[in-house]
Amino acid sequence: MKMILARINNWINVQKRHFFTYSDGFFNMSFLANSPEVMVKSCIKLPLVKHNAEKQILYLDNPFIKGTLNYIELEKGLWIVSTEIKYKNNVSYTPVYDKLLPANYYNITLNLMENDNMDDHFVLGNYKVKNESISFLKPTKDFFTCHFKGSKESLFMLYFSEQWSEKNLINSSGVTPSVKNIIDDANLYFFNKNTTHGEVKKIISKLTTTLHRFPKPNILELKKISYEVFDVFFNYVNNYEITESVVLPKKEKLKLERIAYFLQQNLMGKFMGIEYLSKEFKISPTKLKKNFKVYYGTTILRYFQEKQMDLAMEFIKNNKLLVRDIAVIFGYENISKFSSTFKKHHHQLPSQVHKKT
């Protein structure tokens, strides 16, 4: 314990001036990530953080984020960390590992998010973490993450050490070979899978209710919920595939995220064009088109049109405007062209949706 506190204090002193830095449109925050215990203790020492030791909760409120972080050690080697965060600005996190401290925790995370923009993911290193999904991450393989202003995220993180895993997973007769394989697979560091049937929402809701119901953490109830997370993990780990990564420099990925966010904030009217975007974000048209296709799997124009048509669907469902007026709002002078684009995306004409509302 003394060594942990000494290393944290040393890190605090060295990194003090770098707690909040700004680069490429994001405010970056760093934290020690060796273990959940080290992470929590280092976060307690960050500026503008209030700590309630009895409830085992951190209250975060600064110009960048507002929210809470609950932490509970259920038993030796098994932790719950739960966060509810509202982002006031674009924020990225950088995990830091102290080489003098052990770093041997696996991580299973349930991801739930809302965004002011229309994307349904946040960025974790070379990967995209989808909404209502479950993630698995191996020790010391944590990556920087990027979150946009206006997004709200609830994460339920289950940390378990290598020793706990060997005792309760690897050498347990009730655990399937798939679980053992994913832990042993030297080529796999991370995977992320969308869940079905609302499992993520149900478990996070149950966790939130349990945390609020008792004056301090109820270990028995929280253990039951943690086992539900393991059940979900076991269900989705069968026939797992290594999550495909997008290998681009961090700076380029951040720029692409900013471009996508800009597009989503400017869906009214016609597409502004590649030349405009390349000048606005200081990137060559060729590089912009290539990198965007690699990162998002589609062209910039198609991405823009898809987001437009998603918003157009909301307009048609929630407004009393005529279809031709909605077409004009989105920069279509020809209503038949608007209807054709809409049908290509939603597999029905806007007039058909309009009749149903």
Residue pairs with C-beta under 8 A, 6 or more apart in sequence:
3 100
3 101
4 37
4 38
4 41
4 101
5 41
7 32
7 38
7 98
7 100
7 101
8 32
8 38
8 41
8 42
8 45
9 45
11 32
11 42
11 96
11 98
12 42
12 45
15 30
15 96
18 30
19 29
19 30
19 46
19 47
20 27
20 28
20 29
20 64
21 27
21 28
22 28
23 251
23 254
24 251
24 254
24 255
24 258
25 90
25 254
25 255
25 258
26 90
26 91
26 92
26 146
26 254
27 64
27 89
27 90
27 91
27 92
28 91
28 92
28 93
28 94
28 144
29 46
29 64
29 91
29 92
29 93
29 94
30 93
30 94
30 95
30 96
31 39
31 42
31 43
31 46
31 93
31 94
31 95
31 96
32 38
32 39
32 41
32 42
32 95
32 96
32 97
32 98
32 101
33 39
33 95
33 96
33 97
33 103
33 142
34 97
34 98
34 101
34 102
34 103
34 105
35 101
35 102
35 103
35 104
35 105
35 159
35 161
36 71
36 73
36 79
36 81
36 105
36 157
36 159
37 73
37 79
38 98
38 101
39 81
40 58
40 69
40 71
40 81
43 49
43 58
43 69
44 51
44 58
47 62
48 60
48 61
48 62
49 58
49 59
49 60
50 58
50 59
50 61
51 57
51 58
51 59
52 58
52 59
54 215
54 216
55 70
55 215
55 216
55 217
56 70
56 71
56 72
56 216
56 217
57 68
57 69
57 70
57 71
57 211
58 68
58 69
58 71
59 68
60 66
60 67
60 68
60 69
60 85
63 88
63 89
64 87
64 88
64 89
64 91
65 85
65 86
65 87
65 88
65 89
65 91
66 85
66 86
66 88
67 83
67 84
67 85
67 86
68 83
68 84
69 81
69 82
69 83
70 80
70 81
70 82
70 83
70 211
70 217
71 79
71 80
71 81
71 82
72 79
72 80
72 217
72 219
72 222
73 79
74 80
74 219
74 222
74 223
74 226
75 164
75 223
76 164
77 160
77 161
77 163
77 164
78 158
78 159
78 160
78 161
78 164
78 226
79 105
79 158
79 159
79 160
80 156
80 157
80 158
80 159
80 207
80 222
80 225
80 226
81 155
81 157
81 159
82 154
82 155
82 156
82 157
82 204
82 207
82 208
82 211
83 153
83 154
83 155
83 157
84 152
84 153
84 154
84 208
85 147
85 152
85 153
85 155
86 151
86 152
87 147
87 148
87 149
87 150
87 151
87 152
87 153
88 149
89 149
90 146
90 147
90 148
90 149
90 258
91 146
91 147
92 144
92 145
92 146
92 147
92 254
93 144
93 145
94 144
95 142
95 143
95 144
97 103
97 140
103 139
103 140
104 139
104 161
104 162
104 163
105 139
105 159
105 160
105 161
105 162
106 136
106 137
106 138
106 139
106 159
106 160
106 161
106 162
106 165
106 183
107 135
107 136
107 137
107 142
107 157
107 158
107 159
108 134
108 135
108 136
108 137
108 157
108 158
108 160
108 229
108 230
108 233
109 134
109 135
109 137
109 155
109 156
109 157
109 158
110 133
110 134
110 155
110 156
110 199
110 200
110 203
110 204
110 229
110 232
111 129
111 130
111 131
111 132
111 133
111 134
111 135
111 153
111 155
111 192
111 200
112 131
112 132
112 153
112 154
112 155
112 200
112 201
112 204
113 120
113 121
113 122
113 131
113 151
113 152
113 153
113 154
114 151
114 152
114 153
115 148
115 150
115 151
115 152
116 148
116 149
116 150
116 151
117 148
117 150
117 151
117 260
117 261
117 264
117 265
118 264
118 307
118 310
118 311
119 148
119 260
119 261
119 264
120 130
120 131
121 128
121 129
121 130
121 131
122 128
122 129
122 145
122 146
122 147
122 148
122 151
122 153
123 129
123 145
123 146
123 253
123 257
124 135
124 143
124 144
124 145
124 190
125 143
125 144
125 145
125 190
125 245
126 143
126 245
126 246
126 247
126 248
126 253
127 143
127 190
127 192
127 243
127 245
127 246
128 192
128 246
129 135
129 145
129 192
130 192
130 194
131 194
132 194
132 195
132 198
132 200
132 201
133 192
133 193
133 194
133 195
133 200
134 192
134 193
134 195
134 200
134 232
134 233
134 236
135 190
135 191
135 192
136 182
136 190
136 191
136 192
136 233
136 237
137 189
137 190
138 183
138 188
138 189
138 190
139 162
141 189
141 190
143 190
144 250
146 253
146 254
146 257
147 153
148 257
148 261
154 204
154 208
156 203
156 204
156 207
156 229
158 226
158 229
158 230
160 168
160 169
165 183
169 175
169 179
169 180
169 183
170 180
170 183
175 234
176 234
176 237
176 238
178 234
178 237
178 238
178 239
178 240
179 233
179 234
179 237
182 188
182 191
182 237
182 240
185 242
187 242
188 240
188 242
190 243
191 240
191 241
191 242
191 243
192 243
193 236
193 240
195 232
195 236
199 232
200 232
203 225
203 228
203 229
203 232
206 225
206 228
207 222
207 225
210 218
210 221
210 222
210 225
211 217
214 221
246 253
246 294
246 295
248 256
248 291
248 294
248 295
252 291
253 295
255 281
255 283
256 291
256 292
256 295
256 296
258 281
259 277
259 281
259 288
259 292
259 300
260 296
260 303
262 277
262 280
262 281
263 300
263 303
263 304
263 307
264 307
266 272
267 304
267 307
267 308
267 311
267 330
268 329
268 330
268 331
269 329
269 330
269 331
270 331
271 301
271 304
271 305
271 331
274 285
274 288
274 289
274 300
275 285
277 283
277 288
277 300
278 284
278 285
278 288
281 288
283 291
288 300
289 299
289 300
292 299
292 300
292 303
293 299
296 303
298 306
305 341
305 345
306 345
308 330
309 341
309 342
309 345
309 346
310 345
311 330
312 326
312 330
312 338
312 342
312 350
313 342
313 346
313 353
315 321
315 326
315 329
316 323
316 326
316 350
316 353
316 354
316 357
317 353
317 357
319 326
321 329
323 335
323 338
323 339
323 350
323 351
323 354
324 335
326 338
326 350
327 333
327 334
327 335
327 338
327 339
330 338
332 338
332 341
338 350
339 349
339 350
339 351
342 349
342 350
343 349
343 350
346 353
